Amino acid sequence: MTIQHVRNVRRTVQAVVLILFLVLLIKTEFAGTFSADALKDYRLAYPVKIFLQFDPLASFMTAISSLTLFSGLLFSLIIIVLTIFFGRFFCGWICPMGTVNQLCSTFKSERRSRLGKNLIKSNQYHWYQKIKYYILIFFIGSAILGLMIAGIFDPISLLIRSLGLVVLPILSGFLDFVADFSFDNNFPGDATLGFISEWIKENILISHSVISYNTIFSLGIFFLLILAANRWFTRFWCRGLCPLGAFLGLISRWSIFGMEKHEDQCDLCNKCLKYCQGADGPEAGVPWRKSECHVCLNCQAVCDRGAIKFKFFPKSEERIETRPNITRRKVIGAGALGVGAALLFRAQPASAKPNDKLIRPPGSTKEDLFAARCIRCGECMKVCPTNAIHPTFLEAGWEGIWSPILIMRIGYCEPSCTLCGQVCPTGAIKELTLEEKVGSDEVPANVIGTAFVDQGRCLPWAMATPCVVCEEWCPTSPKAIYTEKTTVKNRKGEMIEVQRPYVDPQLCTGCGACEYACPVADKAAIRVTSVGESRSRENRIILENTRGSSRS
């Protein structure tokens, strides 16, 4: 097999992996319906978290921050072992984020592509390529103190989060717009366009309604800036910012497969540099930077004189730099900044007591362990059938940005649903059984919060207006919301019979169905807070609080 064939194989592998990634991302969704009459344990049929389980950065950071290695992440050891043999092949052959960046890098201006001079200049090694190593060290420093914020920059988490929470909802909304516009007009061909749009949405995207997410603007801008940077620098994210690339680059120093240069055969055409994806120094006169190479094999494929060869145990050791170009002082500084950032975040007054708006998905671990495990991949948000789980902005502080919370006014937690725990790759959200979710005589129900009635906004309490919506929507058995019939006098002096709602905190699971259905349009008259959640012994209603009992 010639090197040209090997390069074609690489491109084929990249395409297949990217398609598989997109298919699994789209399949991370519940397309069925929940029964209102009977509870059923619904399971996903596809291994939707497989890419995250093969992610070495997620495995490494989770192990440091939580001092545990989630069993599903052991698959990442396969990538680490192969990196020891072949170097950063994952970046050039497997990583879907790397493939997306490479595709975006091809969309440069026609003038730049024709002359090629700017491509050659941009593909030379630049100082910014060392930034990713300091970013990695910063994340390691914060992870040592139990704060796993590396998921914000992890390329697999980033791509899942960006496509699942930004691109797919926008595409779904666009298809709905096209379908509605087509069916509302009587021009020839419009109906056909509408049917095509509906078919794409129902058979490919699966979603049957427009789903939107909190903080979608910040997610979209972050992703757009990453893609736009490829216009000026090929694979800018991979070269300069990606912590996974830095992690694999450090491991690749021991790889036995690498480049062997024969500079006496080189005619200085710089074709190798023009098509280099890693800016690792394939050209003559400079050392090959082993930790930067993506093993794309472009340089060997375009070299007409055979001056570049990839092989096991290359001989030209004097022309190879195995270590990244970073200084010990800056490494220590980056680690210290990571530790300092974790200490600073935890010194905030808000972190000292429970946050009523911070309602985590069912099965979530206690908050300190949750912060040590959650990688902000967005899988739990994508799979939620009621659109209840959303990324935070600052509800959990800067250190918790884009981690999952429930916003009950948008959606509620379906009692039969345990999908968020099924797709979580790090154990931040435990995989609950149906019995653990809804409870039984032997097993207490999983509680994510407690509902409270705002009597100043409740129609029966404040406005002498009959309403029993919250009680009707309450899914627990027996119902956590009960009513008391009473007769009140309205402004006209008429006697009106209303049913005033009350909440039994012993039965309420905090599902939020009452808040979601409350007919008061803006701020619901019944709202769920995180108090009483199963994952915390401290976040309890004051009468049950041990500190309160000690004072009485």
Steps between C-alpha positions, in 0.01 A plus 500: 500500500648837394506802724232660281276206576578532870398867491175405327440240769548771764246725331256211477547423869443866588179508297369175647580609857337840450186342352487250786539786747212693342276193488557422867448866591168509317397169654559649845131573522182337619263487205217307665220605731456458873190324624277697730344182639800284586866547583750335267879480511614648168849418375705644214592249231827664389835543680472878474782575744761285326710797378520645849597162642797492261603854598836484686472855631160436660633182659819662628337814639214310664749266666693797645203710608284225651777251589299231322508353152153451360487153346358620169805721444743208503460482122718812484798282592482362146569848359782559747672171412468565126640851552810350657549304177385744233506848654209746467316288244173570684516867398563425133290186453225472763407825677173634351580850624832482318323393182251787528786747550685354202190534282456861610868566431446414133254789458761769461490781251571411137800733489661336804445153357635593155823659616562261785750735664279577796430130545870426518555782749205402718610135504837580650538446873373801701529602862127467564524121464645474850189663654310170500754344736457781751122466469535129575718569806252763619218243483711243682565752778128567544418128478737426789263701723194320363390747233471337156461792260701337220174391339448858382799458265494124446446462121256207519286667766523830314379353171216303658391806696522736202330279244239354735398821676559761229525367144233229510234718671567779249476254211181352644345845533605590147336187359180584689509850353548364147216251544259761640591751231458239227160380612374856548566587135342357189790542259599191295757288680453663843313202643773267380762707682289486813466123484877465449568721802264300718647170378855614585396610844293193588726234345849645546489756781228305686379808692129559465503844657730800509735460794692798638751535780599756757820701426500380137657832399815450710532141378458604138745791514768281659462235230482755218822671611680164500386421148567852371860491624573227244472759224832651608676201655448140390351302792565788739308330782693175462835672482466770762218436748393135516590343839436149366754565224747620764438191712556268205801710394667439836438126469621488139858582604538125560345395167708265287342605170620828356659708228838437346639790296754468218587863447765421238216398269286810568465772232336751743167503313312531833212281382528309826448823694214615281293190577610447862211483746695522824762770423758257638800594284513249215712734284878482471720696736281478809441220751186291474284570805369160597238626746335720234470245218150371421638207299290611203778379263435789259866600500617157388223473240584829324881465515613416146857417601435264790675731747238428769410153621292381793620177656548322828813602690609787270875553491532878478479555875711817483226666292216409737368697797313257720398751768264795450655846500388606848693630800496361851425840653187548288386144567520564875323833451217344299452228762500758778240706315279192471527431872441867577195513275346201678565661840359832383183342364441309821561809712190666355218545756253337260689172513462477876127430492255325265374690196123484461527536120761227466272202443716220361365207294365194685777269615758779524774452755553753779617838374872474578522159331279624216744785436783246498332277240281704267674570167227725355444271202129586477391138444249516786351818353480357150326180615246663734159437340328797663776758436532549877880475530699804390857629525562753773656835441591638843242320715779271623771768488767538236644162591168331421431668167310279251439226757143357505207633700124460471288801405150391594324784324628361170461129574449257785665174605296211361456235775565207262817652353850394606672589173733770636676247721527257209700743285723657768854372431667592830248404768417861588141383447444147624305259284179447698260212465132582472447383858776731624351789305135477611551309828330200655425361845862390532678772302445876555432710190775714357426860598641794306317774691179611663210710371385811692175688450528877460171604656542856376483380139282190532157555342294329774703659779544857374232566238194297600528314170442121477803301379616141559759468225797424726311227684384344173852493356668358812619150393584345838278235653354607734519857374746729674268795432166492673228766521267634763157622397404837639256775420632851443337830411606676182502876442133499398405335825425168334587182686738285291605146579870440436746223572817633657810287433745371758820297454589191701883512515513130592353407161632773270791392276556842343412382149370848413186392316299740715728794424506415129118487478419796725271732299654818646686601187824660616621391843321185613293506817653167602875458461755228565827564685783258570418468871440141609706348214613142556862570412561741791470450873540871566243637257191426705188685604590697813288284735701196394836677502732355762660838557160649568418219741818559694403862553153420630 
